[in-house]
Amino acid sequence: MAKGGLPILTEKAALVRLGIRGFNPKLRRAAGRLDDLRTPEGEPIPPNTLAELRRDMERRRLISNQIRQIEETRLKHFDRPWLRYYKITKLENLYGNKQHSIAKR
């Protein structure tokens, strides 16, 4: 599933249950625009559903931040030159050195 996929699906499901279409919960400012949303009948979103949507958006934001931190840490780890050389050497041993096989042809 895509990054943060489940919270987005639950947010969209809650909006569809109310008949609200054309609202993108993935946008940064979506949480601030929830108060302005209205059902097709012109009614505001019920308080329980509004709280559920806010929790889902907060959960998605938290997941995105955690993934971003993990990726940054991983990239810092790969910035070590000896580790990069080790990984390249390991890949060459696994798949063979393509440059040498191309030169032989």
C-alpha positions in Angstrom: 0.0 0.0 0.0 1.2 3.5 -0.7 2.8 5.7 2.0 0.1 6.5 4.6 -2.6 4.8 2.4 -4.9 3.5 5.1 -5.6 6.8 6.8 -6.4 8.4 3.4 -8.8 5.6 2.5 -10.7 6.1 5.8 -10.8 9.8 5.4 -12.2 9.5 1.9 -14.7 6.9 3.0 -16.0 9.2 5.8 -16.3 12.1 3.3 -18.1 9.9 0.7 -20.6 8.7 3.4 -21.5 12.3 3.8 -21.8 12.9 0.1 -18.8 15.2 0.0 -16.7 14.9 -3.2 -13.9 16.9 -4.7 -12.1 17.3 -1.3 -8.5 16.1 -1.3 -7.5 15.1 2.3 -3.8 14.7 1.2 -3.3 18.4 0.8 -1.3 20.2 3.5 -4.1 22.7 4.3 -6.9 20.1 4.2 -7.2 19.9 8.0 -7.8 23.7 8.2 -10.5 23.4 5.5 -12.6 20.8 7.3 -14.6 23.4 9.2 -15.7 24.9 5.9 -17.0 21.6 4.4 -20.7 21.1 4.0 -22.8 18.1 3.0 -24.8 18.4 -0.2 -27.8 19.4 2.0 -25.8 22.4 3.3 -25.2 20.9 6.8 -21.8 21.0 8.5 -19.9 17.8 9.1 -21.1 16.1 12.3 -18.8 16.6 15.3 -17.9 12.9 15.7 -17.0 12.5 12.0 -15.0 15.8 12.1 -13.0 14.5 15.1 -12.4 11.2 13.3 -11.2 13.0 10.2 -8.9 15.2 12.3 -7.4 12.1 14.0 -6.9 10.4 10.7 -5.1 13.4 9.3 -2.9 13.7 12.3 -2.1 10.0 12.1 -1.2 10.4 8.4 1.0 13.4 9.2 2.8 11.4 12.0 3.4 8.5 9.7 4.8 10.8 7.0 7.1 12.4 9.4 8.4 9.1 10.7 9.0 7.8 7.2 10.8 11.0 6.3 13.1 10.7 9.4 13.9 7.0 8.6 14.8 7.9 5.1 17.0 10.8 6.2 18.8 8.5 8.6 19.2 5.8 6.0 20.7 8.3 3.5 23.1 9.6 6.2 24.2 6.0 6.8 24.9 5.5 3.0 27.0 8.7 2.9 29.9 6.8 4.5 32.3 6.1 1.6 33.6 2.8 2.9 30.0 1.5 3.2 29.2 2.6 -0.4 32.3 0.8 -1.6 31.4 -2.3 0.3 27.8 -2.3 -1.2 29.2 -1.8 -4.7 31.7 -4.6 -4.3 29.0 -6.9 -2.9 26.7 -6.1 -5.9 29.6 -6.7 -8.4 30.3 -10.1 -6.8 26.6 -10.9 -6.9 25.9 -9.8 -10.5 29.4 -9.8 -11.9 31.3 -6.8 -13.1 29.4 -5.6 -16.2 32.2 -3.4 -17.4 34.6 -6.3 -17.8 32.0 -8.4 -19.5 31.2 -5.6 -22.0 34.9 -5.1 -22.7 35.3 -8.8 -23.6 32.6 -8.6 -26.3 
